[in-house]
Amino acid sequence: DPIYISYLFKGTKVVNGQSVELPAKGVLQFNIQHRFGTLNSGLYNLYGLDFSQVRLSLDYGIKDWLMVGVGRSSSLKTIDGNSKVRITRQIKDGFPFTIAANSSVYLKQWKYTESQKENFLLANKLSYVNQFLIARKINRNLTIQLTPTMVHYNLVEIKDEVNDKYAIGLGGRQKLTKRISLNAEYFYQLNDKQNNNVLSLGF
């Protein structure tokens, strides 16, 4: 039988972005994610801690190769649902990568008064993300992941802005001790002039 390479990452996220890992079959995972404000906001705002944004989510492993999840973010009052499928796994002395696909749909919440306007359309509140997650465990301590990403917005609010946006993510995990690793990821925006490229570090 092939010897599959396991534990490319220790969690389902590299830092903020998805990793190739899934919850095991029958496991329900509850996540609490915090994103804080800028460090230069000063002592009065406790260097960004006062601007906390929270995402709560549940991820469930239906099979060892399939998970579904649902979450809610406070920043844009957004509800999301996603699924992740592991397509293939890295094999010792065989196939060199673990590959997964992640798809998400986002629904931006609205107030009742908004829904009474003539131009209100539910479809305009939806956006989508599709990703391939391609990872390789180089050795016991180092894993690298490439994440081609496409984001589609049904409605864009700025003139001449495109509905489809593309990005390339590059992430990795360097194990420092048996219990500690340094994680990093960088998403480069290929055609998005409104948002910045994103660098994330995890310890």
ZAMARGU-4260 file (C-alpha; in steps of 0.2 Angstrom, whole numbers, plus 5000, padded with zeros to 4 digits):
<rodrens>
0) 5000/5000/5000 | 5006/5018/4997 | 5013/5027/5012 | 5003/5044/5013 | 5012/5059/5020
5) 5002/5066/5035 | 5001/5082/5045 | 5007/5094/5032 | 5000/5108/5043 | 4993/5106/5061
10) 4977/5115/5057 | 4964/5119/5044 | 4972/5136/5041 | 4990/5141/5037 | 4987/5158/5045
15) 4971/5166/5038 | 4970/5156/5022 | 4965/5138/5021 | 4977/5124/5022 | 4976/5107/5014
20) 4971/5099/5030 | 4953/5094/5035 | 4944/5089/5051 | 4944/5070/5053 | 4928/5061/5049
25) 4915/5065/5062 | 4924/5079/5070 | 4916/5096/5073 | 4928/5110/5074 | 4923/5127/5082
30) 4935/5141/5077 | 4936/5159/5085 | 4946/5171/5074 | 4951/5188/5079 | 4958/5202/5068
35) 4963/5218/5077 | 4967/5236/5071 | 4983/5244/5067 | 4997/5245/5079 | 5000/5263/5076
40) 4982/5267/5082 | 4991/5271/5099 | 4989/5268/5117 | 4971/5275/5118 | 4965/5261/5107
45) 4977/5249/5115 | 4987/5247/5099 | 4973/5240/5089 | 4965/5229/5102 | 4950/5240/5103
50) 4946/5237/5085 | 4943/5219/5086 | 4934/5210/5072 | 4928/5192/5076 | 4924/5177/5065
55) 4915/5162/5072 | 4914/5146/5062 | 4910/5127/5063 | 4919/5115/5052 | 4913/5097/5051
60) 4922/5082/5043 | 4909/5072/5033 | 4923/5060/5026 | 4942/5061/5029 | 4942/5069/5012
65) 4927/5081/5013 | 4922/5094/5025 | 4909/5108/5026 | 4908/5123/5036 | 4898/5139/5041
70) 4904/5155/5049 | 4899/5173/5052 | 4911/5188/5052 | 4908/5204/5062 | 4918/5216/5050
75) 4906/5216/5036 | 4891/5207/5044 | 4895/5192/5033 | 4888/5174/5034 | 4899/5161/5024
80) 4897/5143/5019 | 4911/5133/5012 | 4917/5115/5007 | 4934/5108/5005 | 4938/5092/4996
85) 4955/5083/4996 | 4958/5078/4978 | 4974/5068/4981 | 4988/5065/4994 | 5007/5066/4994
90) 5014/5049/4994 | 5032/5044/5000 | 5042/5040/4985 | 5027/5043/4974 | 5015/5058/4970
95) 5024/5074/4976 | 5009/5085/4982 | 4993/5085/4992 | 4980/5094/4982 | 4963/5101/4989
100) 4949/5112/4982 | 4940/5125/4993 | 4924/5134/4988 | 4915/5147/4998 | 4900/5158/4996
105) 4897/5174/5006 | 4881/5183/5010 | 4882/5201/5016 | 4868/5204/5029 | 4856/5219/5026
110) 4844/5229/5036 | 4825/5228/5033 | 4825/5246/5027 | 4837/5241/5013 | 4826/5227/5007
115) 4812/5239/5004 | 4821/5249/4991 | 4816/5246/4973 | 4834/5242/4967 | 4837/5228/4981
120) 4842/5212/4974 | 4848/5197/4985 | 4860/5192/4972 | 4869/5208/4974 | 4874/5203/4992
125) 4883/5187/4986 | 4901/5184/4982 | 4911/5168/4980 | 4929/5161/4982 | 4936/5146/4973
130) 4954/5140/4977 | 4966/5126/4973 | 4977/5121/4988 | 4993/5113/4982 | 5005/5108/4996
135) 5021/5098/4998 | 5029/5092/5014 | 5048/5095/5010 | 5054/5086/5026 | 5048/5084/5044
140) 5050/5102/5048 | 5045/5111/5032 | 5029/5112/5022 | 5026/5124/5007 | 5008/5128/4999
145) 5003/5137/4983 | 4985/5144/4983 | 4978/5150/4966 | 4963/5160/4971 | 4948/5167/4961
150) 4935/5179/4970 | 4919/5184/4961 | 4908/5198/4967 | 4890/5199/4960 | 4890/5218/4963
155) 4905/5230/4963 | 4902/5247/4969 | 4916/5256/4961 | 4915/5261/4943 | 4926/5251/4931
160) 4930/5238/4945 | 4930/5220/4939 | 4919/5207/4946 | 4932/5193/4945 | 4948/5195/4955
165) 4963/5184/4955 | 4977/5181/4967 | 4991/5169/4970 | 4994/5164/4988 | 5011/5156/4994
170) 5012/5149/5012 | 5022/5138/5023 | 5025/5130/5040 | 5043/5129/5048 | 5043/5118/5063
175) 5054/5125/5077 | 5052/5113/5091 | 5040/5098/5094 | 5026/5110/5099 | 5030/5126/5090
180) 5030/5131/5072 | 5032/5148/5062 | 5018/5149/5049 | 5018/5163/5035 | 5007/5166/5020
185) 5007/5180/5006 | 4993/5183/4994 | 4998/5193/4979 | 4983/5202/4970 | 4985/5199/4951
190) 4971/5211/4945 | 4964/5220/4960 | 4968/5238/4962 | 4957/5242/4977 | 4965/5229/4990
195) 4982/5227/4996 | 4993/5212/4995 | 4992/5203/5011 | 5006/5196/5022 | 5002/5185/5037
200) 5013/5178/5051 | 5008/5164/5064 | 5018/5157/5078
</rodrens>
